[in-house]
Amino acid sequence: MNRPLALHLLVIAALAAAFFVLPDYHSGNLARIMVLAVYAMGYNLAFGYTGLLSLGHALFFAAGMYGLALSMQHLSLTAIPALMVALIASALVAGITGALALRTRGVAFMIVTLMFAQAGYLTALYFVQYTRGDEGFVLPQAVRQIAGVDLSSAMGRYFAALILFSVTLLIIGALVRAPFGRTLIAIRENEARATMLGYDVQRRKWLALVASGTISGMAGAAYALLFGYAGASFAAVPYSIFPLLYVLLGGAGTTLGPLVGAVFMFYLIDLSSGVTDAYMLVAGVVLVLLTLFLPQGLLGTLRKRWVPWLP
Amino acid sequence: MAAVILKTRGLTKTYAGVQANTDIDFDLPEGQIRALIGPNGAGKTTFVGMLCGRIPVTRGKVIFDGRDISALPAHKRIALGIAYTFQITSVFAGLSVHENIALAARRAGGNAARVTETLERVGLADRAGQTAGDLSYGHQRILEIGMGLAQSPRLFILDEPTQGLAESEVAAFKTLITGLKNTTILLIEHNMSVVMETADYITVLDQGMTLAEGTPDAIRANRAVRAAYLGTADA
């Protein structure tokens, strides 16, 4: 077995064990963090591996969240079919957004994706009779189950999040080592050269964005299913920025960076808010320091200095 | 005479009213090593840019292996068997030397053996694990040539490949390209020793137009070429 795969399995095993070791409060946090990490892993595929700096991934997160929550709420679907709807909805939204936004690059791409996400946010507000806008709506506990497992229970929720996290991690781990993933890295490194080696760069960027958006959408759907709530605030700008922060902190283009970044950021805010009301100031200062002194993020720096095989 | 692998008819490029290339008719027989020479600004890079699709044509046709490829995007032209090295070195600086070559070989259907073979052929086998961006300038140029070779191209377009190479590296380059089988080569080059020793035939561009074509000896003797480019010191 190769080292990256072994590391991924080790992390998964450690997370599984953590549920039984950690106090309830922290295992509850960790369930949420794993879902957010899946979101960031999706984002990392576009940004960290392909070099597509999107500022609009909340659109995909929300497409999955609403795909699941609206179809459960209004069409009375059960969890599995609703997850399918979420998958299709986010893939479709990412496909269309990508086809248009990828006609631009660099700063223009950032702005176009930001605008698409704003349009998505406003759409959620516009259809207030279905989405209940910013206020959102709650998914009743009775429907939040798969095959008899109650996803609103601490254990059901934790292991559902862990399964989603594990599947995503293993898929991404394999993808970025496969020829397709390595071509994405080549595009990030030097797009002109990749084109002049005969790669259809445009098509690969689109495929990467669709995969990225779909994974982000699955995170959104899982968030609604596990925590029982869907609201328009998840489609707003902050939710486009969070995965970028997680990925930058943890290390762009590393498979485990999104998890590390999400843990770090979550507990940074959690701990500093226990000390002071100005917790966002603390978070801000730490972020600035990290960006200044560890521009490649925690795992990116680790890989560069000490562990070159780190996936 | 061998079949013509590449031909252009009336190939023209205009940049905001300035004619970079004007009505170039060009025929390249299969298997030939052709040098493209001319003073700076003669339109050599623009010309090969239009051949491989990096630069959109203003008008005219590019025909590769009997097929009109004028409307094809660059990556599709490359996929037909054209390889291109940039005038300004362009490698994947953050990736290993091995990965650079592998990316080139894989797209062209090459396997691990071709990667190893290419690394040895260009003399970078012992640096395969290094990050490409950490290589010396000369080695990066050689890496880029290796990325071209790894594609086993039918037509290999090289834009000033020996620029900035040490004398010994230039000599190795000459041996390398004259030893290639089944590959037609179009070489933009300023180094006259490379041109005269490797090229079967030479095309001279001046002010965006074909000034002369002929064997190295004929070009050396051509008065117009000497006036425009080679200068009297070259004789």
Contacts between the chains, C-beta under 8 A, distances in Angstrom:
chain1	res1	chain2	res2	distance
A	179	B	106	5.8
A	182	B	99	7.1
A	182	B	102	7.9
A	182	B	103	6.9
A	183	B	103	7.0
A	183	B	107	8.0
A	185	B	95	7.0
A	186	B	92	5.6
A	186	B	95	7.1
A	186	B	103	5.1
A	189	B	92	4.3
A	189	B	93	6.7
A	189	B	94	5.0
A	189	B	95	6.0
A	190	B	90	6.2
A	190	B	91	7.2
A	190	B	92	5.2
A	190	B	93	7.2
A	192	B	54	8.0
A	192	B	86	7.8
A	192	B	90	6.3
A	193	B	86	7.6
A	193	B	90	4.7
A	193	B	91	6.7
A	193	B	92	6.3
A	194	B	103	7.5
A	195	B	74	5.4
A	195	B	75	5.3
A	195	B	78	7.8
A	196	B	52	7.1
A	196	B	54	7.1
A	196	B	74	6.4
A	196	B	75	7.9
A	196	B	78	6.2
A	196	B	84	5.0
A	196	B	86	7.3
A	196	B	90	7.6
A	197	B	78	6.5
A	197	B	103	6.1
A	197	B	104	5.2
A	197	B	107	5.4
A	197	B	147	6.9
A	197	B	151	7.1
A	198	B	75	5.1
A	198	B	76	7.8
A	198	B	78	3.4
A	198	B	79	4.4
A	198	B	107	4.9
A	198	B	108	6.9
A	198	B	151	7.3
A	199	B	75	5.9
A	199	B	107	5.8
A	200	B	75	5.1
A	200	B	76	7.9
A	201	B	75	6.8
